[in-house]
Every structure is written in structure tokens, then in C-alpha cells.
Amino acid sequence: MELISPIDLALLVGEIGSRTLHVAALMVFDPAEDQQETFVELAYRRASTCTRVHPALMRRPSARLSTAGLPTWETIDRLDMSRHLQWSVLLPPAGDTELHRLVARLHEVRIDRSGPLWNAHLIEGLPGGRFALYVKIHHALLDGMSGMRLVERSLSTDPRERDMPVPLACDGGEAPTSVVPDETGSLSRSIRRARDLAEGMVTAVDILGRALFGEAGKVAAGLRSEATVLPMQAPRSVLNSRITPARTFSARSWPKARIRSVQDASGASSGDVILAMCAGALRTYLLERGELPDAPLIALVPVAHRRRMDADSGGNAVGLALCNLGTDLADPLDRLDLIVRSMTAAKKRIHEQGLYPSLVTAVPDLVPNLTTMLPLAPHLRPTFNLVVSNVPGPRQWLYWNGALLRQLYPVSVVFDGIDLNITICHYAGELQFGCIGSPESVPHIERLTEVLEEALCDLETATATEGS
């Protein structure tokens, strides 16, 4: 057994009432040339007999006397696939709109905690023989980077490969890692636990000290610069209300070359350009509704704290940055410049403090948003208005039994006080945007994906004009 980390435990405990903390991927496939009409049905029936999947998805949370009641991950021996995989058929005429509506409904449902914390839906009925796979996994099991690595390892770069199981299933392949029994007796275990507890206390004191110094430094920097965001600096907005279990979802992809052209002209990073796209789109979307705050919107931006090749182990390893989106600024280049300065300052703080101290520092930043469900909510300003996350995905086109994975859309988390989440996956030279929100706060979310295109066009025009 493996002890559940503090970050992952917080994600498990954080599901309150009807609130959910799972993430998902929507994979849309173009059919292979030799694909039969019964391809999806046969794949589902084959997968139904699997008893094993990737080891990270064979785990469920547990608390036992043998671990002194501490929560651990327990690895099961066999999986009942009928509890985890479903087969859905969209009725004609169905297209992306109907698919996105189905995904929104599937994303509303909490994952059953009596088994491993994931489930999936094979979906057919899209035009031209296209089909989809929606995979939902609790955020405590893995972060976005780990999830994308899992998808990548489940597929192939060879369009000629056949007889592949459903992604994530392994048809009796690699067995879950078993726990080696401790032969040294209860006294040895007690000594080891006492030692681990002492080491943990020393580490906790170090983390707390670094966090306090980091928080003091952040406040000092915030007094000197508009680019550094302080707690409760974000404006009150329609994006920070209590939400119901209902979800709304929209997705769209863009060639990465278009973002790169803005990068080259401006000197900004791809992440900064993506944030500027989101800022421009939010400005237009909220202006059209008469709900744009006078003060700039603030985005919570997860920052990966490990390399892409280290993501196979699962779990979560991300820092949290606050970014001033400059939505009060009409000029797209002014917004981009502010975003660059804001993210540079936030990333510097995270890397100087380290992962856990930076997360301790971020706790005060999260509290005002999470108090939306409490009576004192009207008296507190939020610290951020939405989440924007970048996830590195597979760099090459992937295939499943000859079917091309054309779209790989992330579907992330919304919560009370966090009514909109925009997550972007980098896949094979494209940027795949997945926008998930509360329909009460973010109605007609497909309009948001439309104005993302307008925001990118504005950045392209502005950088081209400045460079001429």
C-alpha cells in the first residue's frame, strides 16, 4: 500500500455535496479505411472481458488499522470492467454539438468510490463513421500530464497496427504491482513509522517556514507591481458563484503554428499567448453580456513541477500561479505584455519556494473562492475568477487499430466559486481547447470557443502590424 499524498487527499476530501473533482479526456477518432460498421460494438465486447488496466487505475482509496488509520491507495487484483466501461450511441443526425452535450451530462456524475476511481464511455453515431471515447478519472489519481501520458501509452504511432485493446485496458498484460509483506515484525514497523513521522515533522516545519517567507515576499512584490496578484484582488464576477451539478462543455482546436507566429513576433511564450487568447475571448464574451468587471479578471494557472517523462507514476505535482489577464485593457498587445510579466513573477516564486511550500502559500489564495457556499461569501472578493491550464500531450499523431485520434480534448474541474475552466492540450502540432463550465454562469459556452478564434486573430493582426 502507498500513503495518499496531502495534495491527493485534499482532492478526495474536497468533493462536498454534489461537487465533483474528476478530470476527463474526450478522444475523437477518424475511422480506419478497413473499419467495419460493428467496430465500436466489437471493441466494447472485447474490452468487457478485461480484468486489468494500467496499474495506476487499479487503485482505490482505503484506510486500515495496519496503517494506523492513515489513508492509502489499495491495489486490487481484478477489475469488473462492466462497472467502468459503457457503450453509448448518438441518434442521427448527431454532430459535435450533440457529442459535447453528452460529455457535459457524463461529466456531471460523481465517480463511485467503492472501486478504482475512473470510468469510460465508447460513443458512436458521429458523421462519417467517426466515434469517440470519453475517459473520466478522479483528479486524486493523477494530474493532467499523467493522464496524457496514460493516453499516449495506450495508443500507437503506427496506423497499420491492429488487435489493440481499448485504450487503458491491457487484456491481461502487465499485472498490478503487489506489495511485499513486511517480514520484520510489528516492532520494526512501529520504529519505521515513528522515524517517518519524525522526518515528516521536520519536513513540515521546513515547508511552513519557506511558505511564510514566500508569502511575505509575494505581498511585498504585489505592493510594487501590478503584475503580482495578491489574495482577494480579483473582481467579483458572474464566474464566481455557487453552482449546481449541471455542466456545459464546448471544444475546438487550432494549429500550433498560428500561436507560434505570435510568439515569434512578440517574444512571449506559447503559454502566455494562450492566456492572451483566453483573456481576449473572455473580454468579448462578457462584454456582449454586459458582465465584464471594471477590474481585470485573474486566472489560476497550474504550473507543472516535473518533466514530461516523469509523469508515468500518476499523482499530482503542480504549483499554482495567479495571472492578471488584463481584461480591462482594450489593446491585445497591452494585455499580452501584462500577462507575460504576471506569469514570469508567479513562476519565479513557485520555483524558488519549491512545490509544497508554494502550495501552502497558495492556500490563502484558494479560500475566498471556496467560501462561496458559506454565508460570508458576499463579503469576500475572490482571489481568482477562472482556471486556465496547459497540458503537454502526445507530439505525434496516434492511432487505435488504424483509427486516427483526430481530437484530444481535456475536460476539467469546475466547483463552487470556480464556474469556468479552460484546459488546453498540446497534441501533434495542434492546440485542443476544452471549455467546461456551469450553464447558469457560462450560458452558450460554444460562443466562448467562437470568440477564442477572434482573440487569436486580434493577436495575429496586432503583432503583424507592430512588426511592419
C-alpha positions as CSV (number, residue, x, y, z in Angstrom):
1,M,0.0,0.0,0.0
2,E,1.0,3.6,-0.6
3,L,0.1,6.5,1.6
4,I,-2.1,9.1,-0.2
5,S,-0.2,12.3,-0.6
6,P,-1.5,15.5,1.1
7,I,-2.4,17.0,-2.3
8,D,-4.3,13.9,-3.5
9,L,-6.0,13.5,-0.1
10,A,-7.3,17.1,-0.3
11,L,-8.7,16.3,-3.7
12,L,-10.6,13.3,-2.3
13,V,-11.9,15.2,0.7
14,G,-12.8,18.2,-1.4
15,E,-15.8,16.6,-3.0
16,I,-18.6,18.2,-1.0
17,G,-22.3,17.6,-1.6
18,S,-22.8,17.3,-5.3
19,R,-19.4,18.8,-6.2
20,T,-17.0,16.7,-8.2
21,L,-13.3,16.7,-8.6
22,H,-12.6,14.4,-11.6
23,V,-10.9,15.2,-14.9
24,A,-11.5,13.6,-18.3
25,A,-10.3,13.3,-21.9
26,L,-12.6,13.3,-24.9
27,M,-10.9,11.4,-27.7
28,V,-12.5,11.7,-31.2
29,F,-11.3,9.2,-33.9
30,D,-11.5,9.2,-37.6
31,P,-12.3,5.7,-38.9
32,A,-9.7,3.5,-40.4
33,E,-10.0,2.6,-44.1
34,D,-10.8,-1.1,-43.2
35,Q,-13.1,-0.2,-40.3
36,Q,-16.3,-2.3,-40.1
37,E,-19.7,-0.9,-39.1
38,T,-19.6,-3.0,-35.9
39,F,-16.1,-1.8,-34.9
40,V,-17.1,0.0,-31.8
41,E,-19.5,-2.7,-30.6
42,L,-16.9,-5.4,-31.1
43,A,-14.3,-3.3,-29.2
44,Y,-16.7,-2.8,-26.4
45,R,-17.5,-6.5,-26.1
46,R,-13.8,-7.4,-26.2
47,A,-13.0,-4.8,-23.5
48,S,-15.8,-6.1,-21.3
49,T,-13.8,-9.3,-20.6
50,C,-10.7,-7.4,-19.4
51,T,-9.8,-7.7,-15.7
52,R,-6.7,-5.5,-15.7
53,V,-5.9,-2.0,-16.9
54,H,-2.9,0.3,-16.3
55,P,-1.7,-0.2,-12.7
56,A,-2.4,3.4,-11.8
57,L,-6.1,2.7,-12.5
58,M,-6.3,-0.5,-10.4
59,R,-6.1,1.6,-7.1
60,R,-8.8,2.7,-4.8
61,P,-8.7,4.7,-1.5
62,S,-8.6,2.8,1.7
63,A,-7.9,3.3,5.4
64,R,-6.9,0.3,7.6
65,L,-5.8,-0.4,11.1
66,S,-2.5,-1.7,9.7
67,T,-1.7,1.9,8.5
68,A,-2.9,3.4,11.8
69,G,-6.0,4.7,10.0
70,L,-3.9,6.7,7.5
71,P,-5.5,6.9,4.1
72,T,-3.7,4.7,1.5
73,W,-4.0,3.6,-2.1
74,E,-5.0,-0.1,-2.2
75,T,-4.3,-2.0,-5.4
76,I,-7.0,-4.6,-6.4
77,D,-6.2,-7.9,-8.2
78,R,-9.1,-8.0,-10.7
79,L,-11.3,-5.3,-12.2
80,D,-15.0,-5.7,-13.1
81,M,-15.0,-3.8,-16.4
82,S,-18.8,-3.7,-16.6
83,R,-18.6,-1.1,-13.7
84,H,-16.2,1.1,-15.6
85,L,-16.9,1.0,-19.3
86,Q,-20.2,1.8,-21.1
87,W,-21.3,1.9,-24.7
88,S,-23.3,4.8,-26.0
89,V,-24.9,5.5,-29.4
90,L,-25.8,9.1,-30.6
91,L,-29.1,9.2,-32.5
92,P,-28.9,10.7,-36.0
93,P,-28.4,13.4,-37.1
94,A,-25.7,13.9,-34.5
95,G,-22.6,16.0,-34.6
96,D,-20.1,17.8,-32.4
97,T,-22.8,19.8,-30.6
98,E,-24.6,16.6,-29.5
99,L,-21.4,14.9,-28.6
100,H,-20.4,17.9,-26.4
101,R,-23.8,17.9,-24.7
102,L,-23.4,14.2,-23.9
103,V,-20.0,14.8,-22.5
104,A,-21.3,17.6,-20.3
105,R,-24.0,15.2,-18.9
106,L,-21.5,12.4,-18.3
107,H,-19.2,14.8,-16.5
108,E,-21.9,15.8,-14.0
109,V,-21.9,12.3,-12.4
110,R,-19.6,11.6,-9.5
111,I,-17.3,8.5,-9.7
112,D,-18.2,5.6,-7.4
113,R,-15.6,5.3,-4.6
114,S,-16.2,1.6,-3.9
115,G,-13.8,0.7,-6.7
116,P,-11.0,2.3,-8.7
117,L,-11.8,6.0,-9.4
118,W,-12.4,6.0,-13.1
119,N,-14.9,5.2,-15.9
120,A,-15.2,5.5,-19.6
121,H,-17.8,5.6,-22.5
122,L,-17.4,4.4,-26.0
123,I,-19.6,6.6,-28.2
124,E,-20.6,6.0,-31.8
125,G,-23.0,7.7,-34.2
126,L,-20.9,10.6,-35.4
127,P,-21.0,11.5,-39.1
128,G,-18.6,9.7,-41.5
129,G,-18.0,6.8,-39.1
130,R,-16.3,8.9,-36.5
131,F,-16.5,7.7,-32.9
132,A,-15.3,8.9,-29.5
133,L,-14.0,7.6,-26.2
134,Y,-14.7,9.7,-23.1
135,V,-12.5,8.7,-20.1
136,K,-13.1,10.2,-16.7
137,I,-10.6,9.8,-13.8
138,H,-10.6,11.3,-10.3
139,H,-8.0,14.1,-10.0
140,A,-6.6,12.4,-6.9
141,L,-5.3,9.5,-9.1
142,L,-3.4,11.7,-11.5
143,D,-2.8,15.2,-12.9
144,G,-3.3,16.3,-16.5
145,M,0.3,15.4,-17.5
146,S,0.0,11.9,-16.1
147,G,-3.4,11.4,-17.8
148,M,-2.0,12.4,-21.2
149,R,1.0,10.1,-20.7
150,L,-1.5,7.3,-20.0
151,V,-3.4,8.0,-23.2
152,E,-0.2,8.2,-25.2
153,R,1.0,4.8,-23.9
154,S,-2.4,3.2,-24.7
155,L,-2.3,4.1,-28.4
156,S,0.2,3.7,-31.3
157,T,2.1,5.9,-33.7
158,D,1.7,3.1,-36.4
159,P,-1.6,3.3,-38.4
160,R,-1.0,-0.3,-39.5
161,E,-1.1,-1.8,-36.0
162,R,-4.2,-3.9,-35.3
163,D,-5.6,-6.2,-32.4
164,M,-5.1,-3.3,-29.9
165,P,-7.3,-3.4,-26.8
166,V,-9.5,-0.4,-25.8
167,P,-7.2,2.4,-24.5
168,L,-6.2,1.9,-20.9
169,A,-7.2,-1.8,-21.0
170,C,-4.3,-4.3,-21.3
171,D,-6.1,-7.7,-22.0
172,G,-4.2,-9.5,-19.3
173,G,-0.9,-7.6,-19.8
174,E,1.1,-6.0,-17.1
175,A,-0.1,-7.1,-13.6
176,P,-0.5,-4.6,-10.9
177,T,2.5,-4.1,-8.6
178,S,2.0,-6.2,-5.5
179,V,3.1,-5.1,-2.0
180,V,5.9,-7.2,-0.5
181,P,4.9,-8.4,3.0
182,D,7.0,-7.0,5.9
183,E,8.8,-9.9,7.5
184,T,10.5,-7.9,10.2
185,G,7.6,-7.8,12.7
186,S,5.4,-5.2,14.3
187,L,8.2,-3.7,16.4
188,S,10.2,-2.9,13.2
189,R,7.1,-1.4,11.6
190,S,6.5,0.7,14.7
191,I,10.0,2.0,14.7
192,R,9.9,2.8,11.0
193,R,6.6,4.7,11.4
194,A,8.0,6.7,14.3
195,R,11.0,7.6,12.2
196,D,8.8,8.6,9.2
197,L,6.6,10.7,11.5
198,A,9.7,12.5,12.9
199,E,11.1,13.1,9.4
200,G,7.7,14.3,8.3
201,M,7.5,16.8,11.2
202,V,10.9,18.2,10.2
203,T,9.9,18.5,6.6
204,A,6.6,20.2,7.6
205,V,8.4,22.8,9.6
206,D,10.8,23.5,6.7
207,I,7.9,23.7,4.3
208,L,5.9,26.1,6.6
209,G,9.0,28.3,7.1
210,R,9.6,28.6,3.4
211,A,5.9,29.2,2.7
212,L,5.7,32.0,5.2
213,F,8.8,33.7,3.8
214,G,7.4,33.2,0.3
215,E,4.0,34.7,1.3
216,A,5.8,37.8,2.7
217,G,7.8,38.1,-0.4
218,K,4.7,37.9,-2.6
219,V,2.9,40.6,-0.6
220,A,6.0,42.9,-0.9
221,A,6.2,42.3,-4.6
222,G,2.5,42.9,-5.0
223,L,2.8,46.3,-3.4
224,R,5.5,47.2,-6.1
225,S,3.9,45.7,-9.2
226,E,0.5,45.3,-10.8
227,A,1.8,42.1,-12.3
228,T,1.9,40.3,-9.0
229,V,-1.5,39.2,-7.9
230,L,-2.4,39.3,-4.2
231,P,-5.2,37.3,-2.4
232,M,-8.7,38.6,-2.9
233,Q,-7.5,41.0,-5.6
234,A,-9.8,39.6,-8.3
235,P,-13.1,41.4,-9.0
236,R,-16.4,39.9,-8.1
237,S,-17.8,38.3,-11.3
238,V,-20.5,36.1,-12.7
239,L,-17.8,33.4,-12.9
240,N,-17.6,33.0,-9.1
241,S,-20.9,31.9,-7.8
242,R,-22.4,28.7,-6.3
243,I,-23.1,26.1,-9.0
244,T,-25.4,23.2,-9.4
245,P,-24.3,19.7,-10.6
246,A,-25.2,20.7,-14.2
247,R,-22.3,21.2,-16.7
248,T,-21.9,22.7,-20.2
249,F,-19.0,21.9,-22.5
250,S,-17.5,23.1,-25.8
251,A,-14.3,22.3,-27.6
252,R,-12.2,23.4,-30.6
253,S,-8.7,23.0,-31.9
254,W,-6.2,25.4,-33.5
255,P,-2.9,24.8,-35.4
256,K,0.0,25.5,-33.1
257,A,1.8,27.3,-35.9
258,R,-0.6,30.2,-35.5
259,I,0.3,30.6,-31.8
260,R,4.0,30.3,-32.8
261,S,3.7,33.2,-35.2
262,V,2.5,35.4,-32.4
263,Q,5.3,34.1,-30.1
264,D,8.0,34.8,-32.7
265,A,6.7,38.4,-33.3
266,S,6.2,39.2,-29.6
267,G,8.8,37.2,-27.8
268,A,6.2,35.8,-25.4
269,S,6.0,32.0,-24.6
270,S,3.2,29.8,-26.0
271,G,1.6,29.7,-22.6
272,D,1.5,33.5,-22.4
273,V,-0.1,33.7,-25.9
274,I,-2.7,31.1,-25.0
275,L,-3.6,33.1,-21.8
276,A,-3.8,36.2,-24.0
277,M,-6.3,34.3,-26.3
278,C,-8.4,33.4,-23.3
279,A,-8.2,37.0,-22.0
280,G,-9.4,38.5,-25.3
281,A,-12.2,35.9,-25.6
282,L,-13.4,36.5,-22.0
283,R,-13.4,40.2,-22.6
284,T,-15.6,39.9,-25.7
285,Y,-17.8,37.2,-24.2
286,L,-18.6,39.1,-21.0
287,L,-18.9,42.5,-22.8
288,E,-21.6,41.0,-25.0
289,R,-23.5,40.0,-21.9
290,G,-22.8,43.3,-20.1
291,E,-21.0,41.4,-17.3
292,L,-17.3,42.4,-17.8
293,P,-15.9,43.7,-14.4
294,D,-14.1,47.0,-14.4
295,A,-11.0,45.4,-12.8
296,P,-9.0,42.7,-14.7
297,L,-10.0,39.1,-14.3
298,I,-7.5,36.8,-12.6
299,A,-6.7,33.3,-13.7
300,L,-5.5,30.4,-11.6
301,V,-2.8,28.7,-13.7
302,P,-1.4,25.3,-12.7
303,V,2.3,25.1,-13.4
304,A,3.9,21.7,-13.9
305,H,6.5,20.9,-11.3
306,R,8.1,17.9,-13.1
307,R,9.3,16.8,-16.5
308,R,7.0,15.2,-19.1
309,M,8.9,11.9,-18.9
310,D,8.4,11.7,-15.1
311,A,4.6,11.7,-15.3
312,D,4.1,7.9,-15.6
313,S,3.8,7.4,-11.8
314,G,0.5,9.2,-11.5
315,G,-0.4,11.5,-8.6
316,N,-0.2,15.3,-8.8
317,A,2.8,17.6,-9.0
318,V,1.7,21.1,-9.9
319,G,2.3,24.5,-8.5
320,L,-0.4,27.2,-8.6
321,A,0.2,30.6,-10.3
322,L,-2.1,33.6,-10.3
323,C,-2.1,35.6,-13.5
324,N,-3.5,39.1,-14.2
325,L,-5.4,38.7,-17.6
326,G,-5.7,42.4,-18.2
327,T,-9.3,42.1,-19.4
328,D,-9.8,45.8,-18.6
329,L,-7.3,46.7,-21.4
330,A,-8.7,47.1,-24.9
331,D,-5.4,46.7,-26.7
332,P,-4.4,43.0,-27.2
333,L,-0.7,43.7,-27.0
334,D,-1.1,45.6,-23.7
335,R,-2.9,42.5,-22.4
336,L,-0.2,40.2,-23.6
337,D,2.6,42.3,-22.1
338,L,0.8,42.3,-18.7
339,I,0.3,38.5,-18.9
340,V,4.0,37.9,-19.6
341,R,5.1,40.0,-16.6
342,S,2.5,38.4,-14.3
343,M,3.3,34.8,-15.2
344,T,7.1,35.5,-15.0
345,A,6.7,36.7,-11.5
346,A,4.4,33.8,-10.4
347,K,6.6,31.1,-11.9
348,K,9.7,32.6,-10.3
349,R,8.1,32.4,-6.9
350,I,7.0,28.8,-7.3
351,H,10.4,27.6,-8.5
352,E,12.2,29.5,-5.7
353,Q,10.0,28.1,-3.0
354,G,9.5,24.6,-4.2
355,L,6.3,22.6,-4.8
356,Y,4.9,22.0,-1.3
357,P,5.9,25.4,0.2
358,S,4.3,27.2,-2.8
359,L,1.1,25.1,-2.3
360,V,1.0,26.1,1.4
361,T,1.4,29.7,0.3
362,A,-1.4,29.2,-2.2
363,V,-4.0,28.0,0.4
364,P,-5.0,31.6,1.4
365,D,-5.5,32.3,-2.3
366,L,-8.0,29.4,-2.6
367,V,-10.0,30.0,0.5
368,P,-12.0,33.1,-0.7
369,N,-13.3,31.2,-3.8
370,L,-14.2,28.1,-1.8
371,T,-16.2,30.1,0.7
372,T,-18.9,30.7,-1.9
373,M,-21.0,28.0,-0.3
374,L,-20.9,29.9,3.1
375,P,-22.9,32.8,4.4
376,L,-19.9,35.1,4.5
377,A,-19.3,34.8,0.7
378,P,-20.9,38.2,-0.2
379,H,-18.3,39.9,2.0
380,L,-15.2,38.4,0.4
381,R,-13.7,39.1,-3.0
382,P,-12.4,36.1,-4.9
383,T,-8.7,35.6,-5.4
384,F,-9.2,34.3,-9.0
385,N,-12.1,34.2,-11.5
386,L,-11.4,31.1,-13.5
387,V,-8.8,28.3,-14.2
388,V,-6.7,28.2,-17.3
389,S,-4.5,25.1,-17.6
390,N,-1.9,24.0,-20.2
391,V,-1.2,20.2,-20.6
392,P,1.5,18.8,-22.8
393,G,0.2,15.9,-24.8
394,P,1.5,13.5,-27.4
395,R,3.7,15.0,-30.0
396,Q,2.8,12.7,-32.9
397,W,-0.5,11.6,-34.4
398,L,-1.8,8.5,-32.6
399,Y,-3.9,5.6,-33.8
400,W,-6.1,2.9,-32.4
401,N,-6.4,-0.1,-34.7
402,G,-5.8,2.2,-37.7
403,A,-8.4,4.8,-36.5
404,L,-6.7,8.3,-36.2
405,L,-7.0,10.1,-33.0
406,R,-8.1,13.4,-34.5
407,Q,-9.1,15.4,-31.4
408,L,-7.9,15.0,-27.8
409,Y,-9.9,17.4,-25.7
410,P,-9.4,17.8,-22.0
411,V,-12.5,18.1,-19.7
412,S,-11.5,19.5,-16.3
413,V,-13.0,20.6,-13.0
414,V,-15.4,23.3,-12.0
415,F,-16.6,23.9,-8.4
416,D,-18.4,26.4,-6.3
417,G,-16.6,29.8,-6.8
418,I,-14.8,28.4,-9.9
419,D,-17.5,28.3,-12.6
420,L,-15.3,28.1,-15.7
421,N,-12.2,26.0,-16.5
422,I,-10.4,26.3,-19.8
423,T,-7.8,23.5,-20.3
424,I,-5.6,23.2,-23.4
425,C,-3.9,20.0,-24.6
426,H,-0.9,20.3,-27.0
427,Y,-1.3,17.4,-29.4
428,A,0.6,16.7,-32.7
429,G,1.1,20.3,-33.7
430,E,-2.4,21.4,-32.6
431,L,-3.9,23.1,-29.5
432,Q,-7.0,21.3,-28.3
433,F,-9.2,23.6,-26.1
434,G,-11.7,22.1,-23.8
435,C,-14.1,24.6,-22.0
436,I,-16.2,23.3,-19.1
437,G,-18.5,25.5,-17.1
438,S,-21.7,25.9,-15.2
439,P,-24.6,26.6,-17.5
440,E,-26.0,29.2,-15.1
441,S,-22.8,31.2,-15.1
442,V,-21.5,30.4,-18.6
443,P,-24.5,30.1,-20.9
444,H,-24.0,29.4,-24.6
445,I,-20.4,28.2,-23.9
446,E,-19.9,27.5,-27.6
447,R,-19.8,31.3,-28.1
448,L,-16.7,31.3,-25.9
449,T,-14.9,29.0,-28.3
450,E,-16.0,31.2,-31.2
451,V,-14.5,34.3,-29.7
452,L,-11.3,32.5,-28.9
453,E,-10.8,32.5,-32.7
454,E,-11.5,36.2,-32.8
455,A,-9.0,36.8,-30.0
456,L,-6.3,34.9,-31.8
457,C,-7.0,36.9,-35.0
458,D,-6.6,40.1,-33.0
459,L,-3.2,39.0,-31.7
460,E,-2.1,38.0,-35.1
461,T,-3.1,41.3,-36.6
462,A,-1.6,43.3,-33.7
463,T,1.8,41.6,-33.8
464,A,2.0,41.7,-37.6
465,T,1.2,45.5,-37.6
466,E,3.8,46.1,-34.8
467,G,6.5,44.2,-36.7
468,S,5.9,46.0,-40.1
